[in-house]
Amino acid sequence: MYGNYTSLAVGRFHAAGHDRYSDDRIKHFEEPIVNSLNTIEKIKPVKYKRSQKVYTEDYEGDIGEEGKDWDWELGVIAQEMLQIDELKFVVKDENDGPEKGLYGVDYNHFIALLIQGVKDLKQVVDDKDVEIENLKKELNDEKLRIND
């Protein structure tokens, strides 16, 4: 976007396109991501109406006008993420700033998990391809044996 912009941000702020430091000199005790597919399976993505006003978790009344009081979003529910041991650290409790007391989720952490999940799925597919090829060979061998 081009132009002059002025803004005031209070608390944690991440802009779209903002690079996060990824330098190996600040990363220590690296471990492989294991059981990525099992972890991903525990995540419950949802479509929801994100309201400007805070209500109780079970509130089902009127929340106002779309585009003014609420907007559709896709994501996860922070409290549900707290129930997943492997992902508790992605939840942030905003104790300061304008949204005091609201939980947040740092979605950047999902990137590495999803990359590993794709790699794990590729391995499953590759293994199944080998198994299919072996079964095809066995079937062809059996057909040849029967026809002889």
C-alpha positions in Angstrom: 0.0 0.0 0.0 1.2 3.4 -0.9 0.6 6.7 0.9 1.1 8.3 4.3 -0.3 6.6 7.3 -0.4 7.4 10.9 -1.5 5.0 13.6 -1.3 4.3 17.3 -0.9 0.8 18.5 -1.2 -0.2 22.1 0.0 -3.7 23.3 1.1 -6.4 20.9 0.9 -5.5 17.2 1.8 -7.6 14.1 1.3 -6.1 10.7 0.7 -8.2 7.6 3.9 -8.8 5.7 5.9 -8.1 8.8 9.0 -10.3 9.0 9.7 -12.1 12.2 13.3 -12.8 13.2 14.3 -16.2 12.1 18.0 -16.1 12.6 19.6 -19.3 13.9 21.7 -17.3 16.3 18.6 -16.6 18.4 17.1 -20.1 18.1 18.4 -22.7 20.5 17.6 -26.3 21.5 15.8 -27.0 18.2 13.7 -30.2 18.2 12.0 -31.9 15.2 8.2 -31.5 15.2 6.8 -35.0 15.8 3.3 -36.3 15.5 2.3 -33.3 13.4 -0.7 -34.9 11.9 -2.0 -36.0 15.3 -1.5 -32.5 16.6 -3.2 -30.9 13.5 -6.1 -33.3 14.0 -6.8 -31.9 17.5 -7.2 -28.3 16.1 -10.8 -27.4 15.4 -10.9 -24.6 12.8 -14.2 -22.6 12.8 -16.0 -19.9 10.9 -17.4 -17.4 13.4 -18.8 -13.9 13.9 -16.2 -11.8 15.6 -18.0 -9.1 17.6 -16.7 -5.7 18.7 -18.2 -6.2 22.1 -17.2 -8.9 24.6 -19.9 -11.4 25.5 -19.9 -14.7 27.5 -18.7 -17.8 25.6 -22.2 -19.2 25.5 -24.1 -16.0 24.5 -26.6 -16.7 21.7 -28.4 -13.3 21.5 -28.3 -10.5 19.1 -24.8 -9.1 18.5 -25.7 -6.2 16.2 -25.1 -5.4 12.6 -22.7 -7.2 10.2 -19.9 -4.9 9.2 -20.5 -2.6 12.1 -20.7 -4.7 15.2 -19.3 -8.0 13.9 -17.6 -9.5 10.9 -17.1 -13.1 9.7 -13.7 -14.7 10.4 -12.0 -18.0 10.1 -9.8 -19.3 12.9 -9.5 -21.2 16.1 -10.8 -20.5 19.6 -8.0 -19.7 22.1 -9.6 -21.5 25.0 -9.8 -24.7 22.9 -6.1 -24.3 21.9 -5.3 -24.3 25.6 -6.6 -27.8 25.8 -4.0 -29.1 23.3 -0.8 -29.6 25.3 1.5 -29.3 22.2 0.0 -25.9 21.3 -0.7 -24.2 24.6 2.2 -21.8 24.0 0.5 -20.3 21.0 -2.1 -18.7 23.2 -1.4 -15.3 24.6 -3.3 -13.7 27.5 -3.6 -10.0 26.7 -3.3 -8.5 30.2 -2.4 -5.1 28.9 -3.6 -3.0 26.1 -7.1 -2.2 24.8 -8.3 -5.8 24.8 -7.4 -6.5 28.4 -8.2 -10.0 29.5 -8.9 -11.4 26.0 -7.0 -14.4 24.8 -5.1 -14.3 21.5 -3.6 -16.9 19.2 -0.2 -16.4 17.5 -1.1 -18.0 14.1 2.6 -17.8 13.0 3.3 -20.9 15.0 1.0 -22.9 12.8 3.2 -22.4 9.7 6.0 -24.8 10.8 3.4 -27.4 12.1 1.6 -27.3 8.8 4.8 -27.6 6.8 5.7 -30.7 8.8 2.2 -32.0 8.4 2.4 -31.7 4.6 5.8 -33.5 4.7 4.4 -36.3 6.9 1.4 -36.7 4.5 3.7 -36.9 1.6 5.6 -39.7 3.3 2.3 -41.5 3.9 1.4 -41.1 0.2 4.8 -42.2 -0.9 4.6 -45.3 1.3 1.1 -46.1 -0.1 2.4 -45.7 -3.7 5.2 -48.2 -3.0 2.6 -50.6 -1.4 0.3 -50.2 -4.4 3.1 -50.9 -6.9 4.1 -54.0 -4.9 0.5 -55.2 -4.9 0.2 -54.6 -8.7 3.3 -56.6 -9.3 2.0 -59.4 -7.1 -1.3 -59.3 -8.9 0.4 -59.4 -12.3 2.6 -62.3 -11.2 -0.5 -64.2 -9.9 -2.3 -63.6 -13.2 0.7 -64.9 -15.1 0.9 -68.0 -12.9 -2.8 -68.7 -13.3 -2.6 -68.3 -17.1 0.3 -70.7 -17.4 
